[in-house]
Amino acid sequence: MLAFVIALVLVLGVNTILWTVVGLVRYARLRAGVATIARRRSGWRAVGPGPDDATGAEYAPPTVADVAILVAAHDEELVIENTIRSAAEHLPLAQVFVVSDGSTDDTVRIATGAGAQVYDLHPNRGKAGALAAAIDHFRIPERFEVLMLLDADTHLAPDYFSTGLAEFSAPDIVAVAGRATTILDPAAPTLLGRVLVAYRERVYVAVQYLQKFGQAAEHANVVAIVPGFASMYRTRVLGDIDITAAGLAIEDFNMTFEVHAKRLGRIAFRPSAAIAYTQDPDTLGDYAKQIRRWNLGFWQTLRRHRLGFGRFGLAVAMFVAELLTSSLMMLAILPAVALALVAAVLDASGIGGSVPRTMLEADPVLGIVVGVLLPDYVLTLLVAVVARRPVYVLFGVVFPLLRILDAFLCIAALVMAFRGGSNGVWHSPTRRSLGAGPPATARAEH
């Protein structure tokens, strides 16, 4: 029983429980203030205090005319045109910029033909270096109030800017984290690919609804990542952010940590705002490479910043402690199950005397397996409802195996992070060619 309780707490996580509670309080507060906000906004258009602004001071959020979209692309000929088309549905092509980071395919030609402003950068500098070079090349801070960073495989929801720009509800909000949703059409060509994409969607829903929403509460402000796939920054803070910090595999963790470390302002996030659809890996090799790169970037960023005892530092420390304990617990599942099976076989055959029975009594496999698998599957059921994808109920049976893979990649990346830095050079996962128009997911949900 004790093993079950411990496993249950570790799987659900104190960190997740805490931020879920904070998120529920924030949601209740927002719902209670809807009528008041509506009355405040009834006399003016797109001007006024945001839902989390208790000052009552009027403020005009940016408009789409104030936004530049910047896409960093490396060999993205299969998806870049559709991404540009998606962006052009929201604002003029004169505000859509592409930096080709040493591409060797037709990325530059296709992006130019689609009407974007293109910077053909050579040699490959890595995503962070490409972004920094393009920001200077196109003089974006001088020309625009907001910079949106958009991945080459990402499409925007129809209401991305109407909801996302509204999140800049106060002058001290300097970034809006986009909400990630996986592209389901076209579907992955293999069953394993569809399972991987479904598992990624489960991660998105769990992290963004149960953790990130609470972390973005006004008096918390401890969001750990403004994802580089489709998020917005005020350009006035870009000069204070060391985008090209050396030795990092990815840039978005570091940019977010810079905002907190230098006290540049607040980060906004809401699951119903700034939604974008991204194409996630559908092969095990690409999935493992991406997860390893994400984990490596996190550990490298953490090593670089060495956060103290401030609010953000404590929140990250709590997350890290839970991440490590849960990863080690997931890695212990297979050996525990194997030990129990061996003990059961030996006990049934009468080999080894009383040793197998002692092993069975000592091995907490039942509590661990039930404590892990049951809450894990309940989470899958919740995501199936939120995402309106009944097939996840079937796929969820094998999700714990992917959690074990995640745990291994997390620990492996931690070791790698303390062996040395990265040059930031990147290779996109294999893309699924998209048809014209927005993803079917976007059309169905909006």
N, C-alpha and C positions, 0 to 999 in steps of 0.2 A: 504493500500500500504506500509506504514511504517513497519507494522508487517511482511509483505512478505519479504521486503528487509532485515530486521533484522534476520528473520528465515533463509533466503537464506545464509547470511554471516555465521551464526552460524553452519548451516549444512555443507557447504563446508569448512568453517573454515579458519581463517586468517593464522593459522599455516600451513594447507595443501596448501593454495594458495602460501604462501611464499616459501615453500620447493619445490613445483612444479616448480615455476619460477627458483629457483636456479638449480633444476635438469635439466630444459630445457637449461639453460646456460651451465651447465656442459656437457650435451649431445652434444650441438653445438660445444663446445670447443674440445671434444674428436673426433668428426667427422672431424673437421678441421685439427686435428693433426694426423689422421690415416696414411696419406701418409708419413709424417715425421717419425713417429714411425716405419713404415714398412722399411724405408730406414735405420734407425739406427739398426734394428734387422737383416737386410739381411746379415750382415757379421759375425753374431755369433748366437749361438743356446741357446735360453732361457736365454740370458744375456742382460741386458741393462736397461735403465730407463723406468719406467712405464708410462702410459698415463698421470698421474697427476704429474709426476716428472719433474720439470722445471730445475733441476740442470744439467742434461746432464751426470751425473756421472754413470758409468756402475756398475751394481749390478746383482748378480746371485740369483734369487729366489730359495727357497727350491725345492727339487724334492720329488717324492713319497717315495724314500728310507729314507728320513728325517722325515717321518710322522708316528706317532702312533695314532691308533684309539682306543678310550676308550668309552665303552658302559656301562652305569649304568642301571641295570635292577632289577625290583622288581616284581616277579610273572609274567614273560613275556613268558611263555612256548609256547604260540600260535604264536608269531612273531619273537622270538630271532633267530631261525635258518635261516630264510630268511634274516634277517638283517645282520647276519654274512656272509652269502653267497654273499649278495650285496657288503659288504666291501671287501670280498676276490676277487672280480672281479677287484679290483683296486690296491691291494697291497698284499704281502704275509701274510698268517695267523699268522706268527710269530710277525707281527706288529698289530694284532687285539687283544685287551684286553677287557675282560668283568669283571665287578664287580657286583656280585649278592648281592643286599642289603637286606639280611635277607629273601630271597625268600623261600616260603614254598611249591612251586610246583616243576616241573621238569626243571626249568630254568638252573640250574647248569649242570645237566646231559646232556641236549640238547646242551648247549653252548660248553661244553667240547667235546662232540661227533662231533660237527661241526668243531672242530679244533682250536677254539680261546684259548687264554691264560686266564684262569678263576681264579678269587679270590672270594671265598665263604665267604662273610663277615657276621658276626653275633655279636650282634643283629642288627636289622634295625637302621641305623644311619640317614636316610634321604639321598636324592640325593647328596646334597653338601658334607656331611660327607663321603659318599661312594666314591665320586670322589677324594676327598683329600686323603683318605686312599689308594685308588688304585694308585694314582700318586706316592705316597711314596713306596708302596709295589712293584710296577713294575719298580721303579727308572726311570721313564719316562724322566724327565729333563736331566738326565745324558746320556741317550741313544739316544734321538731324539731332533730335532730342532723344530718340530711342533707337537702340540697335537690337534687332532680333537676330539671333544665331539660329540657323536652320540647317539640319543635316540634309544631305543630298537624297536620302531615301524617305524623306518625311513630307507628308501632306497635312495641310491645315484644315481644321474643321471650319465650316462656313461662318461660325460666330467667333472664330479665334480672337480677332481684334476687338470686336464689340464687347466681349467679356474680358479679354486679357488687359486691354488698355484701361478699363474701368478699375482694375486692381491697383493701378497707380493712383490710389485714392487719397494720397497725402504726399507732400514734398519729400518726406524722409524715406519713402519706399523707393529703393534704387534698383530693384530687380523683381521680375515676375517669373516664377518657375512654371514652365509649361507642364501640362498633364499628359503623360505618355499613354497611348493606346496602340496596341499592335494592329497592323494591317492584316486582315484575314482573307482578302480577295486581291490577287489570286491566292488560293490555298497552297500550302506546301505540297509538293508532288508525292511525298512519302508519308506513311503513317507516323514514323518517328518524327519527321519534320512537323507534322500537325500537333503532335504531343509537345514538342519543344516550344512551338509558338503559343500553345494553350498555357503551358507552364509559365512562360514569360508574362502573359496577360494576367495570370494569377498573382505573380510577384508585383506587377504594376498596381493592381487593385489593392492588394494588401498594404503595400508601403504607402501609397498615396492617400488612401482613405483612412487607414488605421494609425498611421504615424505622421505623415507630412502635414496633414490638415491641422492637427493639434500643434505641431512644431511651428507653424506659421502664425499662430495666435499673436496678437499685438504685443502682449506682455511676455511672450516666450521668445519668439524670433530666433529659433535655433535650427532652421532648415539647413541641412548639411550639404545639399547639392542643388544648384540651379542647372538642370541638365542642358548640355550643349545642343541637344537635338532640335529644340524649338522653344527657346526662352528669350526674354527681353531684359536688357540693361539700359539704364539711363546713361547716355554717352558721357555725361559730365564726370562719372566715376571711373571711366575706362583708363584714364591716365594714372589713376592711383592703384590700378590692379596690374600686378606683374603677370601678364598673360603668358609670357614665354619663359617662365621660371625653368631653370635647367634641371635635367634629370628626371622629368615626370613623363609617364606614359600617356596621360590624358590631361586635359586642361580644365574641365568643368569643376572637378572637386577643388582644385587650387583656386580658381576664380571665386568660388563661393567662400572658401576659407579666408581669402583676402578681404572680402567684404566684411566678414566678422572680425578678423584680426585688426583691421584698420578702422573699424567702427564707421563704415561708410554709410550705413543706413539699414533699413529693414528689407526683408525678402517676403514677398507675398505669394501665397499659393491657395488655390481653391479647386477642388475636383471638377467643378462645373465651369471653370474658366480656362481659357488658353489651351484648349484641347488640340492635340496633334496626333497624327497617325504615322507610325514608323514601321519599317519592314525589319522584323527581327530574324535572326539566323534560324535556318531550318535544317542544318546538318550538325551532327554532333561535334565535328571538328571546328566549324565556325562558331558554334555556341561556346565551346570550351575556350577558344581563343579570346572571344569577347569578354567572357566572365573573368578570365585570367587578367586581361588588360584592365578591366574596370577595378578589380580588386587591387592589382598592382598600383594603379593610379591613386586609389584611396590610401593605401599604406604609405606610399611615397609622399603624398601630400601631408599625411599625419606626421611623418618623420620630419618633414621640412618645417612645419609650423610649430610643433611642440607646444600645443595649447596649454594654457594655464588653468586657473581655477575660476575663470569667469563663467557666466551662464552657458555660453556655447561650449566652452571647454568641458564643463561638467556633463553636458548632454552628450557630447561625443564620447567622453570617457565611459559613460553608462552604456552607450551603444556598443562600443568596442568590447567591453567586458562581456556583454551578452552575446555578441557575435562570436567571440572566441569560445565561450562555454558551450553555446549551442552547436558550433561547428565540431568541437571535440566530441560532444555527445552524439551527433549524427554519425561521425566516423566510428564510434564505438558500437553502433547498432549491429553491423554485419558480423564483427567478431563475437558479440554477445549471442546473437542468434546461432552462429556456427558452434559456439561452445555448448549451448543448450542442446542442439541437435546431436552433437557427439556424445554428450552425457546421457541423453535419452536412449540412444542406440546402445551404448555400453550398459546402461542400467537394464534395458529390456533383454539383452543377451546374457546378463549375469557376469560380464567380464569386469574385472577390477574391484570386485567386492563392494564395499560401501562407498568407495570414492565417487562413482558416478552419481549416487544419490546425494552425497554432500555437494557435488558440483551443481546439481539441479536446484537444491535448496539455496545455495549461495548466489546463483546467477539470477539477477533481477530482470531476466529477459521479458517476462510477461508484463511487468509494470512498465518497462521501457518501451516495448513495442506498442502496447495499448496507449500509453501516455503520449507517444509520438504520433502513431498512425491515426488515432481517433481525432484529436484536435486538428491534425493536418488535413484530414478528409473533411471535417466540418468547415474549415477555411475554404476548401475547394468548393463545397456546396454553396457557400456564401458568394464566392466569385462567380459561380455558374449563374446565380440569380442576378447579380449586378450586371454581368456582361451579357446576360440572356443567351447563354451558350450551354444547353443541356448536355452536350457531348462531353463537357468537362467532368461530369459525374463519372463517366467511364475512364477518361484519361487520368483522373485523380488517383486511381489505384497505383499508378507507377510514379507519381510525382515525388514520393519520398526517396526514390532512387536518384532523382535529379537533385534533391536537396543534399544527398550524400556527396554527389559530384561537386555541387557548389561548395560544400564544406571543405573538400579536398583542395579545390582550386583556391579557396580563401587562405588556407594555411600555407599552401605552396607559394602564393603570391607574397605573403608576409615574409617568408624566408628570402624570396627574391628581392624584396624591397630593401633589405638590409645587406644585400650583397653588392649593390651598385645601382646606378641610375639608368634612365632610358633616354634614347635620342628623340623619342616622340614620333618617329617615322611610322606610318600607319598603312594598313591594308584592309580595305573594306571586305566584309563577308560576301559570299556569293549572293547575287541579287536575283530576285524573281522579276522578270520583265512585266511591266504594268501596262494595261490598256489605257486609252485616253480617258480623262475625267477623274474625279476624286474616287477614293476607295469606296467600295460598296458599303463598308462599315459606316463611313461618314454619311453617305446618302441615307442609310437606313436609320441612323440615330438622330439626325438633325433635319 
